[in-house]
Amino acid sequence: MHSGYLAVHRPTIAHLPKDPVFAGELTYFLDLKEGETWAKAYATPRIGITTFYTSTGNLDILGSLFGGFAFGDLPFYRTDKHSFSARVGSGLAIASKVFDPISNPKNNAISAHVNVIVQMSLNYRFYSRNNEFGIGMGLNHFSNGANKLPNLGLNYPTLTLSYGNKRGIFRQKERSKYAGSWKAPWDFGINFILSAKDISISKGKKYPIYALNVFARKVFSSKCGVEFGLDGIYKTALLEYLPEFEKKPIDIFQGGFFTGYVLTFDRFSTVLGMGFYFKDRYLPEDHIYHRIGMRYKFKNNLLVGVTLKSNWGKADYVEWSVGYVFNKKK
């Protein structure tokens, strides 16, 4: 069970919070047994899928949200009786009410019925035989990634109470070779990014975005990795920004420096970080941008990924990427 409120991350949505927010989740989870897999480094982590329903803090304008997501729950500390862990999950959410210029013009936060949910939380659990009781705190973010406007997004800080029942521990099939070595050298790679962005409610036109990300990554331990990157972004949506100014192609080019925190799970990894624009002539959003997402590296060092790029809680666009890691040392 969740209880919280709608956070006002922009003055333009100050009219939306009206009531407290309540939510419920039903989860199926697996506690992974340690072995020669990525789970060994995380002291019996948890993975699972969740269905949820939540109020929004304003039934008349925002309606309700429901959907599902997959998650990983990684313990910082764990004994037979207690655990303290962090959970990160992502999936899809359905909004019952969205923006409409005639019937619902005050909903400037959500305009698409299908949205992405990103959840981050900290949880304490107490274990008694096969039962577990938990308390926690977290943040739920809902957005369509600026694929359709308006899309200021919804952010819900919540406190949680939970009960679970465990039927056993899932034993993974052990492998003779484990890809996630903490002694590996720096990885150097490149990502080619494609996306689209809607900037005008009246036009309803999507503008393509092309970007190139060059990165260096190092995993120092099972729970600590860093990534540094340079971003070159060609955002055609800027052609419509400040239309009174004539623009050359170089004028809509954005250059940024990014640094992030990385967690690895064999060939799958997550990244969470912040960057700043060192080249952005018109600055339509902010000097600072954020990125949260996931990537998968194949055996041939090919990368595929999806990340959400945002500015202080407001989605900029969703990045779909294909890349390559040049360091082939084992």
DRENDREN-880233 format. One record per residue (C-alpha): x, y, z. Coordinates in steps of 0.001 Angstrom, whole numbers, padded with zeros to 6 digits, always signed. Example, Ala and Ser with C-alpha at 12.3 -4.5 7.8 and 13.67 -1.06 7.14 Angstrom:
+012300-004500+007800;+013670-001060+007140;
This chain:
+000000+000000+000000;+001194+003505-000877;+000204+006850+000605;+001587+010136-000675;+000899+013292-002639;+001300+014861-006076;+004552+016872-006102;+004490+020290-007776;+007728+020243-009786;+006567+023126-012011;+004504+026204-010999;+002218+025537-013963;+000787+022396-012302;+000185+024019-008902;-003576+023831-009544;-003586+020010-009832;-002931+018665-006282;-006232+018401-004459;-006435+015164-002453;-004028+012697-000826;-002820+009879-003080;-003403+006205-002299;-002161+003220-004302;-002036-000555-004145;+000323-003143-005655;+000132-006898-006185;+003567-008421-006824;+005020-011763-007862;+008711-011964-006957;+011696-014313-006921;+014556-014173-004432;+017563-015352-006407;+019883-017811-004716;+023578-016986-004748;+025638-018897-007285;+028052-018308-010121;+025741-015712-011659;+025300-011966-011275;+023138-012639-008183;+026233-013689-006230;+027453-010094-006117;+024151-008755-004760;+023511-011064-001782;+020231-012694-002853;+018599-009921-004900;+014928-009891-005801;+013290-009578-009200;+009587-009461-009983;+006575-008046-011763;+003931-005787-010268;+000412-004712-011138;-000795-001485-009561;-003665+000966-009249;-003264+004509-007935;-005308+007615-007417;-003781+010819-008755;-004669+013522-006244;-007286+015021-008530;-009993+012616-009709;-011892+015225-011747;-008923+016345-013876;-006369+013510-013708;-008582+010483-013071;-006734+007294-012051;-003685+005326-013180;-003195+001569-013458;-000716-000755-015138;+002319-002910-014452;+006107-002925-014344;+009134-005156-013825;+011671-004420-011098;+014911-005364-009421;+015364-005093-005648;+018982-004957-004456;+019859-005333-000757;+022360-003030+000934;+022137-005158+004077;+020533-008546+004704;+020283-011156+007485;+017858-013991+008171;+015554-011522+009971;+016115-008130+008339;+016961-006462+005047;+017381-002938+003717;+017233-002579-000056;+016663-000323-003067;+014075-001115-005724;+014045+000222-009283;+011315-000635-011774;+009853+000466-015091;+006781-000375-017134;+003553+001006-018585;+000664+002903-017010;-002803+003684-018372;-004325+007078-017536;-008117+007232-017380;-008238+011005-018054;-005977+013047-020329;-005764+016563-021707;-008517+017675-024044;-008767+021307-025231;-012541+021278-024761;-013530+018724-022113;-010367+018696-019950;-008192+021770-020669;-006735+022013-017132;-004888+018701-017419;-001519+020039-018570;+000437+017113-017054;-000758+014086-019064;-002000+014001-022678;-001598+010314-023617;-003532+007367-022224;-000414+005128-022379;+002530+006335-020316;+005781+005056-018856;+006136+004545-015112;+009522+004686-013393;+009616+003724-009722;+012490+004106-007244;+012180+003183-003560;+014046+002282-000370;+012598-000581+001687;+013108-002192+005092;+011749-005736+005619;+011386-007964+008656;+011202-011741+008082;+009313-014301+010171;+009408-017809+008687;+007826-017483+005246;+006242-014099+006009;+007730-010664+005551;+006572-007218+006668;+007953-004017+005171;+007966-000250+005281;+009502+002069+002735;+009586+005351+000877;+009796+006003-002827;+009014+008066-005892;+006716+007164-008806;+007096+009088-012081;+004560+008975-014941;+005225+010471-018376;+004931+009784-022115;+008442+011119-022779;+007172+014277-024543;+005922+012119-027407;+002664+014067-027111;+001982+017430-025464;+001173+018647-022903;+003439+016366-020883;+004745+017924-017697;+004474+014496-016053;+003313+013358-012622;+005615+012706-009652;+004399+011014-006472;+006550+010710-003329;+005005+007974-001174;+005360+006007+002046;+004641+002277+001838;+003508-000663+003944;+003825-004193+002589;+003247-007851+003366;+004724-010792+001485;+004750-014566+001648;+007693-016598+000329;+007343-020178-000912;+011069-020782-001366;+014205-019460-003040;+014654-019658-006793;+017936-021309-007783;+019417-019982-010998;+021213-022280-013393;+024888-021693-012706;+027234-020858-015530;+030889-021688-015855;+031654-018219-017163;+030283-015018-015673;+030439-011923-017872;+030331-009282-015128;+033941-009121-013952;+034712-006244-011587;+038389-006382-012631;+037660-005555-016251;+039373-002496-017779;+037626+000673-018864;+035022+000235-021598;+034965+002780-024412;+031989+002930-026731;+029568+004874-028853;+025769+005087-028985;+023668+006256-031929;+020399+007699-030626;+017091+008314-032378;+013980+009926-030921;+011079+012296-031622;+009554+015200-029734;+006252+017051-029821;+006613+020752-028974;+003242+022257-029835;-000231+021296-028624;-001874+023053-031575;+000328+021561-034327;+000604+018032-032966;+003723+017502-035091;+006619+015270-034034;+010156+016447-034745;+012980+013891-035141;+016018+014000-032874;+019405+012558-033789;+022165+012189-031230;+025600+010692-030761;+026924+009624-027361;+030592+008719-026825;+031293+007193-023420;+033881+005694-021097;+032668+003275-018415;+034332+001524-015501;+032801-000957-013062;+034755-000871-009793;+032726-003349-007747;+029439-005242-007721;+027501-002118-006738;+029620+000730-008034;+030310+001827-011588;+030694+005175-013330;+030160+006459-016837;+031424+009640-018473;+030113+010736-021832;+029954+013450-024460;+026583+014079-026128;+026042+015683-029514;+022335+016315-030132;+020677+017576-033305;+017173+018523-032138;+015052+019615-035102;+012291+020714-032717;+014393+023815-031994;+013588+025089-035482;+010158+026013-034105;+011570+027580-030935;+011711+031411-031111;+010547+031434-034749;+011371+035131-035101;+015057+034163-035323;+016476+032638-038489;+018422+029493-037616;+021291+027640-039234;+021826+023885-038667;+024643+024593-036208;+022274+026784-034154;+020085+023852-033146;+023015+021613-032219;+023371+020862-028487;+026562+019637-026867;+026599+018128-023382;+028815+016379-020864;+027258+013517-018899;+028297+011531-015831;+026321+008644-014371;+026159+005847-011810;+026113+002335-013268;+024880-001012-011955;+025659-004197-013903;+023825-007526-013950;+025877-009719-016270;+025236-008253-019745;+022370-006040-018582;+023110-002663-016974;+021324+000421-015711;+022506+004024-015741;+021334+007021-013718;+023028+010390-013992;+023167+014086-014775;+024689+016213-017493;+025053+019837-018486;+024986+021597-021847;+028208+023340-022795;+026701+024265-026162;+023025+025241-026328;+022404+028563-028027;+018700+028977-027253;+018436+026987-023998;+014767+025945-024408;+014793+023831-021259;+017604+024133-018710;+021402+023961-018437;+021055+020620-016610;+019627+017359-017982;+019129+013896-016482;+019149+010385-017853;+017776+007111-016449;+017594+003902-018425;+018899+000465-019296;+021256-001166-021792;+022102-004684-022914;+025487-005737-024337;+025600-008773-026636;+028559-011136-026899;+029756-009342-030030;+029898-006060-028008;+026818-004599-029716;+024710-002399-027404;+020975-001685-027417;+019265+000575-024932;+016385+002800-023951;+016664+005810-021627;+014477+008687-020503;+016100+012099-020847;+014542+014786-018666;+015035+018222-017104;+014277+018333-013361;+011278+015979-013470;+010003+017112-016886;+010552+014635-019719;+012533+015869-022719;+012307+012745-024873;+012871+008966-024863;+016202+007831-026318;+016330+004633-028409;+019948+003670-028964;+022197+001215-030782;+025895+001219-029964;+029166-000629-029783;+031855-001230-027138;+035372-001108-028589;+037236-002726-025684;+037230-006476-026379;+039518-007596-023569;+038089-010457-021485;
